[in-house]
């Protein structure tokens, strides 16, 4: 029988996080091995399992509304709904231009997350504009990030506001 109430420890959502990263964080927060979380939720995940079948049980277990979880994790977007509110400018996980990268460590700490988060991003997003950290190619974990303040000017994010 599937869970009808949230797990004891809930976790904050992170924008564009991968489904595997979210499952890993949820399992770790509840002191479970990652491979034991889905059987606990009575979910069987294979390569052909559509991500939308995980939405309701995962939202219940995480203690969040299913619409919020759907907007946070791009795997829940349908390919036939590119004009839906909340999907504009977001990475499409089914396209080859979408890549998985570790999230900016300062952004995750600001969200109250202390463990590594992997996010979907597009190929042209290489710098966290808020914290001026390099998040592009060559980074395999969050601790390898370097500030773009010491980078050549062509790597620095342009200030388009005029200030």
Residue pairs with C-beta under 8 A, 6 or more apart in sequence:
1 42
2 41
2 42
2 57
2 60
3 40
3 41
3 42
3 57
3 60
3 61
4 60
5 60
6 60
6 61
6 62
6 63
7 26
7 29
7 30
7 61
7 62
7 63
8 30
9 29
9 30
10 29
10 62
10 63
10 64
11 22
11 25
11 26
11 29
11 62
11 113
12 111
12 112
12 113
13 22
13 64
13 68
13 69
13 72
13 73
14 22
14 72
14 103
14 108
14 111
14 113
14 117
14 119
15 72
15 119
16 72
16 73
16 74
16 90
16 91
16 119
16 120
16 121
17 72
17 73
17 103
17 117
17 118
17 119
17 120
18 73
18 75
18 100
18 118
18 119
18 120
19 51
19 54
19 73
19 75
20 118
21 116
21 117
21 118
21 119
22 58
22 62
22 72
22 73
23 34
23 37
23 38
23 58
24 34
25 113
25 115
25 117
26 37
26 61
26 62
27 33
27 34
27 36
27 37
28 34
28 115
30 37
32 40
37 61
38 44
38 45
41 57
41 58
41 61
42 57
43 53
43 54
43 57
43 58
45 54
51 73
51 75
51 76
52 76
52 78
55 66
55 69
55 70
55 76
56 66
58 69
59 65
59 66
59 68
59 69
62 69
69 76
70 76
70 77
71 86
74 90
74 91
74 92
74 93
74 98
74 120
75 93
77 84
77 87
77 90
77 92
77 93
79 92
79 94
81 87
82 88
82 92
91 97
91 98
91 99
91 120
91 121
91 122
92 98
93 120
97 122
97 123
98 120
98 121
98 122
99 120
99 121
99 122
99 123
100 118
100 119
100 120
100 121
101 118
101 119
101 121
101 135
101 136
101 139
102 116
102 117
102 118
102 119
102 135
102 139
102 140
102 141
102 142
103 116
103 117
103 118
103 119
103 135
103 142
104 128
104 130
104 131
104 133
104 135
104 142
104 145
105 133
105 142
105 143
105 145
106 128
106 130
106 131
106 133
107 128
107 130
107 131
108 114
108 115
108 116
108 117
108 142
116 141
116 142
121 135
125 135
125 136
126 134
126 135
126 136
126 137
126 155
127 133
127 134
127 135
127 136
127 148
127 155
127 156
127 157
128 135
129 157
132 147
132 148
132 149
132 156
132 157
133 145
133 146
133 147
133 148
134 145
134 146
134 147
134 148
134 151
134 155
135 145
138 144
139 145
148 155
148 156
148 157
149 156
